[in-house]
Amino acid sequence: MFWHLAPFPPSRTRPPPHALLPSLLLSVAAGELGGDGPYSRVHHFARQLSSPFALLAAVGARTSRIEIGTGVIDMRYENPHYMAEDAGAADLISGGRLQLGISRGSPEQIIDGWRHFGYQPAEGESDADMGRRHTEVLLDLLRGEGFAKPNPQPMFPNPPGLLRLEPFSAGLRDRIWWGAGSNATAVWAAKLGMNLQSSTLKDDETGEPFHIQQAKQIRAYRAAWREAGHAREPRVSVSRSIFALMDERDRAYFGNSSRDGDQIGFLDEKTRAIFGRGYAAEPDVLIAELKQDEAIAEADTLLLTVPNQLGVDYNVHVIESILTHVAPGLGWR
């Protein structure tokens, strides 16, 4: 879930001055309704959520059951060492419930924003390559192996051998997800042992409907995972915008939605992308339509995107409507 903090004309809800407290309140409410947990989108230079670990730790401290995730953190902006410490702390506070979604990033608010954070691709490297390089460093750090030579006269006593970053949270390495925009990056994520997040857009690689291309991406990922010989089973999520039209308010917001078909666009001058359709209908119609979505059938986790600019109370209604009137008809728990 994520917050758009700009006026939304049909809504009577005023946007809050920041995304943190509303996100915390909605996260707690979603867990109480029976959802499995909130995943927050991260964007820099925007009035949304930019630095997620304080919020993740707060949600972890206020809850006891739900997963707490991101979808996704742009690794072009990240110092892997600081990130390993922050992620370890948030995971320990939550009792090991952090599900950390990361990626090379999405279109930005400004040009090359990562440069303002002090990062620059190496010679011959693209910004996407830099993001993947930061990711590989993070994955190595999360193994918890010592790599730093201790000071012979330290401020505090050291354990024997090389030192690792602290706090270290065992098991977090297996709860890292990669947001893949192409089949190739999905395969790369599988080889490195990351779970897969596939959102509502991907590179248009075959011209087929979005859900079919996404299902093929998931199958390629699972095949690469098996070939890599990892010991555990991976997790795979897909994202969808789904609205059950339960009352006149729902129909006013989403009843005339134009997102009833896939859309084609360009992420940059070279990358043709396909954007998956949204779903908005009465519950029985939604159930019938969602049963035809091949990618949902291939995944084990569905991330429901919600229009947070409409306020906490309305989004509680959106989530409750799906959990009560749609999920049972599809066999979702």
C-alpha positions as CSV (number, residue, x, y, z in Angstrom):
1,M,0.0,0.0,0.0
2,F,1.1,3.6,-0.5
3,W,0.0,7.1,0.1
4,H,-0.7,9.7,-2.6
5,L,-0.6,13.0,-0.6
6,A,-2.3,15.2,-3.2
7,P,-6.0,16.2,-3.4
8,F,-8.3,13.6,-4.9
9,P,-11.2,15.6,-6.3
10,P,-14.1,13.1,-5.6
11,S,-12.9,12.6,-2.0
12,R,-13.9,14.6,1.0
13,T,-10.8,13.3,2.9
14,R,-8.1,15.8,3.2
15,P,-4.6,14.4,2.6
16,P,-2.5,14.2,5.7
17,P,0.8,16.1,6.0
18,H,2.8,12.9,5.8
19,A,2.3,9.2,5.2
20,L,3.6,7.7,8.4
21,L,0.8,7.8,10.9
22,P,-2.0,7.0,8.4
23,S,0.1,4.0,7.1
24,L,0.6,2.8,10.7
25,L,-3.1,3.0,11.5
26,L,-4.1,1.2,8.3
27,S,-1.5,-1.5,8.8
28,V,-2.8,-2.3,12.2
29,A,-6.4,-2.2,11.0
30,A,-5.6,-4.5,8.0
31,G,-4.1,-7.1,10.4
32,E,-7.2,-6.9,12.7
33,L,-9.4,-7.6,9.7
34,G,-7.5,-10.7,8.9
35,G,-5.1,-9.5,6.2
36,D,-1.6,-11.1,6.1
37,G,0.2,-7.8,6.3
38,P,1.0,-4.4,4.7
39,Y,3.7,-3.9,2.1
40,S,4.6,-0.2,1.6
41,R,5.9,1.3,-1.6
42,V,8.9,3.5,-1.3
43,H,9.6,6.6,-3.4
44,H,12.1,9.4,-2.9
45,F,11.4,13.1,-3.5
46,A,7.7,12.5,-3.2
47,R,5.2,13.1,-0.4
48,Q,4.8,9.4,0.2
49,L,7.1,7.0,2.1
50,S,10.9,7.5,1.4
51,S,12.7,6.0,4.5
52,P,10.7,2.9,5.4
53,F,12.5,1.3,8.4
54,A,11.1,3.6,11.1
55,L,7.5,2.8,9.9
56,L,8.3,-1.0,9.6
57,A,9.7,-1.0,13.1
58,A,6.6,0.9,14.4
59,V,4.2,-1.5,12.7
60,G,6.2,-4.4,14.1
61,A,6.0,-3.0,17.6
62,R,2.2,-2.4,17.3
63,T,1.3,-5.9,15.9
64,S,2.2,-9.5,16.7
65,R,1.0,-11.6,13.7
66,I,1.1,-9.9,10.4
67,E,4.0,-9.7,7.9
68,I,5.6,-6.3,7.4
69,G,7.0,-5.6,4.0
70,T,8.0,-3.2,1.3
71,G,7.3,-3.2,-2.4
72,V,9.9,-2.0,-3.3
73,I,13.0,-0.2,-2.0
74,D,15.0,1.4,-4.9
75,M,18.5,-0.1,-4.4
76,R,20.1,2.6,-6.5
77,Y,19.7,4.9,-3.5
78,E,20.8,2.5,-0.8
79,N,24.0,2.0,1.2
80,P,23.9,-1.8,1.7
81,H,25.7,-1.6,5.0
82,Y,23.4,0.9,6.6
83,M,20.5,-0.9,5.1
84,A,21.6,-4.2,6.6
85,E,21.7,-2.6,10.1
86,D,18.3,-0.9,9.7
87,A,16.6,-4.0,8.3
88,G,18.1,-6.2,11.0
89,A,16.8,-3.8,13.7
90,A,13.3,-3.7,12.2
91,D,13.2,-7.4,11.8
92,L,14.2,-8.1,15.4
93,I,11.6,-5.6,16.7
94,S,8.9,-7.4,14.7
95,G,10.0,-10.8,15.9
96,G,11.2,-12.0,12.4
97,R,8.2,-10.8,10.4
98,L,9.9,-8.5,7.9
99,Q,9.5,-9.3,4.2
100,L,11.8,-6.9,2.4
101,G,11.0,-6.1,-1.2
102,I,13.8,-4.4,-3.2
103,S,14.5,-3.6,-6.8
104,R,16.5,-1.4,-9.2
105,G,13.7,1.1,-8.9
106,S,10.9,2.7,-10.9
107,P,10.5,6.0,-12.8
108,E,11.6,8.8,-10.5
109,Q,10.3,12.2,-9.5
110,I,13.6,13.8,-10.5
111,I,16.4,13.1,-12.9
112,D,18.9,10.6,-11.5
113,G,17.9,11.2,-7.9
114,W,20.4,8.6,-6.6
115,R,23.2,11.1,-7.5
116,H,22.0,13.4,-4.7
117,F,22.5,10.4,-2.3
118,G,26.1,10.2,-3.3
119,Y,25.9,7.2,-5.7
120,Q,27.2,7.0,-9.2
121,P,27.4,4.0,-11.5
122,A,30.9,2.7,-12.1
123,E,32.6,3.1,-15.4
124,G,30.7,0.9,-18.0
125,E,27.8,0.4,-15.5
126,S,24.2,1.6,-15.8
127,D,22.2,2.8,-12.9
128,A,20.3,-0.5,-13.0
129,D,23.6,-2.4,-12.8
130,M,24.5,-0.2,-9.8
131,G,21.2,-1.1,-8.1
132,R,21.8,-4.8,-8.7
133,R,25.4,-4.5,-7.4
134,H,24.1,-2.8,-4.2
135,T,21.7,-5.8,-3.9
136,E,24.4,-8.4,-4.1
137,V,26.4,-6.6,-1.4
138,L,23.3,-6.5,0.8
139,L,22.6,-10.2,0.3
140,D,26.2,-11.1,1.3
141,L,25.9,-8.9,4.5
142,L,22.7,-10.6,5.5
143,R,24.4,-13.9,5.7
144,G,25.9,-12.7,9.0
145,E,29.5,-13.8,8.2
146,G,32.3,-11.8,9.7
147,F,34.3,-9.6,7.2
148,A,35.7,-6.6,9.2
149,K,39.1,-6.8,11.0
150,P,38.6,-5.8,14.7
151,N,40.5,-3.0,16.3
152,P,43.1,-4.4,18.7
153,Q,42.1,-1.8,21.3
154,P,38.3,-1.7,20.8
155,M,35.9,0.4,22.9
156,F,33.9,-2.7,23.7
157,P,35.0,-6.4,24.0
158,N,34.8,-8.2,20.6
159,P,34.0,-11.8,19.9
160,P,36.9,-13.8,18.3
161,G,37.5,-13.5,14.6
162,L,36.2,-11.0,12.0
163,L,33.2,-8.9,12.8
164,R,29.8,-8.7,11.1
165,L,27.3,-5.9,11.1
166,E,24.9,-5.7,14.1
167,P,22.2,-6.1,14.8
168,F,22.0,-9.4,12.9
169,S,18.7,-11.1,12.4
170,A,18.9,-14.8,11.4
171,G,16.5,-15.8,8.6
172,L,16.1,-12.3,7.1
173,R,18.2,-13.3,4.1
174,D,15.5,-15.8,3.1
175,R,12.8,-13.0,3.3
176,I,14.3,-10.7,0.6
177,W,12.1,-10.2,-2.5
178,W,13.1,-8.8,-5.8
179,G,10.7,-6.7,-7.8
180,A,11.3,-7.9,-11.4
181,G,10.2,-5.9,-14.4
182,S,11.4,-8.4,-16.9
183,N,11.8,-12.2,-17.4
184,A,15.6,-11.8,-17.3
185,T,15.6,-10.1,-13.9
186,A,13.2,-12.6,-12.5
187,V,15.6,-15.4,-13.5
188,W,18.5,-13.4,-12.0
189,A,16.6,-13.1,-8.7
190,A,15.9,-16.8,-8.7
191,K,19.6,-17.6,-9.1
192,L,20.5,-15.4,-6.1
193,G,17.8,-17.0,-3.9
194,M,15.4,-14.0,-3.6
195,N,11.6,-14.3,-3.6
196,L,9.8,-12.7,-6.5
197,Q,7.5,-9.6,-6.5
198,S,5.8,-8.9,-9.8
199,S,3.8,-5.8,-9.8
200,T,1.1,-4.3,-12.1
201,L,3.6,-3.5,-14.8
202,K,6.4,-5.3,-16.6
203,D,8.3,-5.0,-19.9
204,D,6.1,-5.9,-22.8
205,E,8.2,-8.8,-24.1
206,T,5.7,-10.8,-26.2
207,G,2.7,-8.6,-27.0
208,E,0.4,-11.0,-25.1
209,P,-2.1,-9.9,-22.4
210,F,-0.4,-8.7,-19.2
211,H,-1.6,-11.6,-17.0
212,I,-0.3,-14.2,-19.5
213,Q,3.1,-12.5,-19.7
214,Q,3.3,-12.3,-16.0
215,A,2.4,-16.0,-15.6
216,K,5.2,-16.8,-18.0
217,Q,7.6,-14.7,-16.0
218,I,6.7,-16.6,-12.8
219,R,7.2,-20.0,-14.5
220,A,10.6,-18.9,-15.8
221,Y,11.5,-17.8,-12.3
222,R,10.5,-21.1,-10.7
223,A,12.4,-23.0,-13.4
224,A,15.5,-21.0,-12.6
225,W,15.0,-21.5,-8.9
226,R,14.9,-25.3,-9.4
227,E,17.9,-25.2,-11.6
228,A,19.9,-23.2,-9.0
229,G,19.2,-26.0,-6.5
230,H,18.1,-23.9,-3.5
231,A,17.0,-25.9,-0.5
232,R,13.8,-24.0,0.3
233,E,10.7,-23.2,-1.7
234,P,10.4,-19.6,-3.0
235,R,7.5,-17.2,-2.5
236,V,6.0,-15.3,-5.4
237,S,3.6,-12.3,-5.2
238,V,1.6,-10.4,-7.8
239,S,0.0,-7.0,-7.2
240,R,-3.5,-6.1,-8.3
241,S,-6.0,-3.1,-7.9
242,I,-9.3,-4.8,-7.0
243,F,-12.4,-3.0,-5.8
244,A,-15.6,-4.6,-4.8
245,L,-18.5,-2.3,-5.6
246,M,-20.6,-2.5,-2.4
247,D,-22.2,0.9,-2.1
248,E,-22.8,4.1,-3.9
249,R,-19.5,5.5,-2.6
250,D,-17.6,2.7,-4.3
251,R,-19.5,3.1,-7.5
252,A,-18.7,6.9,-7.5
253,Y,-15.0,6.3,-7.0
254,F,-14.5,3.2,-9.2
255,G,-17.7,2.3,-11.0
256,N,-16.6,4.0,-14.2
257,S,-13.0,3.0,-14.0
258,S,-11.2,3.1,-17.4
259,R,-8.7,0.4,-16.2
260,D,-10.7,-2.5,-17.4
261,G,-8.1,-3.4,-20.0
262,D,-4.3,-3.5,-20.2
263,Q,-2.4,-0.4,-21.2
264,I,0.8,0.1,-23.1
265,G,3.3,2.8,-22.3
266,F,7.0,3.6,-22.2
267,L,9.1,3.7,-19.0
268,D,11.9,5.5,-20.9
269,E,12.7,6.0,-24.6
270,K,13.7,2.3,-25.0
271,T,11.5,0.3,-22.6
272,R,8.0,-0.6,-23.8
273,A,5.9,-1.6,-20.8
274,I,2.5,-3.2,-20.3
275,F,0.3,-2.1,-17.4
276,G,-2.1,-4.7,-16.1
277,R,-5.8,-3.9,-15.8
278,G,-7.6,-3.0,-12.6
279,Y,-10.7,-4.8,-11.4
280,A,-13.8,-3.0,-10.1
281,A,-17.2,-4.8,-10.0
282,E,-19.7,-6.4,-7.8
283,P,-18.2,-9.4,-5.8
284,D,-19.7,-12.2,-8.0
285,V,-18.4,-10.5,-11.1
286,L,-14.9,-10.0,-9.5
287,I,-14.7,-13.6,-8.5
288,A,-15.5,-14.8,-12.1
289,E,-12.9,-12.3,-13.6
290,L,-10.1,-13.0,-11.1
291,K,-10.5,-16.8,-11.8
292,Q,-9.3,-16.1,-15.4
293,D,-6.1,-14.3,-14.2
294,E,-3.3,-16.8,-15.0
295,A,-0.7,-14.9,-13.0
296,I,-2.8,-14.8,-9.8
297,A,-3.2,-18.6,-10.2
298,E,0.6,-19.0,-10.5
299,A,1.5,-16.9,-7.4
300,D,1.1,-17.8,-3.8
301,T,0.7,-14.2,-2.5
302,L,-1.6,-11.4,-3.7
303,L,-0.7,-7.8,-2.9
304,L,-3.8,-5.7,-2.9
305,T,-3.1,-2.0,-3.8
306,V,-5.4,0.4,-2.1
307,P,-6.1,4.2,-2.8
308,N,-4.7,5.6,0.4
309,Q,-5.4,9.2,-0.7
310,L,-9.0,8.4,0.2
311,G,-8.2,8.0,3.9
312,V,-7.8,5.2,6.5
313,D,-11.5,4.6,7.1
314,Y,-12.4,4.1,3.4
315,N,-9.4,1.8,2.9
316,V,-10.5,-0.3,5.8
317,H,-13.8,-0.7,4.0
318,V,-12.0,-1.6,0.7
319,I,-9.9,-4.3,2.4
320,E,-12.8,-5.7,4.5
321,S,-15.0,-5.9,1.3
322,I,-12.4,-8.0,-0.5
323,L,-11.7,-10.2,2.5
324,T,-15.4,-10.8,3.3
325,H,-17.0,-11.0,-0.1
326,V,-14.4,-11.9,-2.7
327,A,-11.6,-13.9,-1.1
328,P,-13.8,-16.9,0.1
329,G,-15.1,-17.4,-3.4
330,L,-11.6,-17.7,-4.8
331,G,-10.3,-20.0,-2.0
332,W,-8.0,-17.3,-0.6
333,R,-7.5,-17.5,3.1
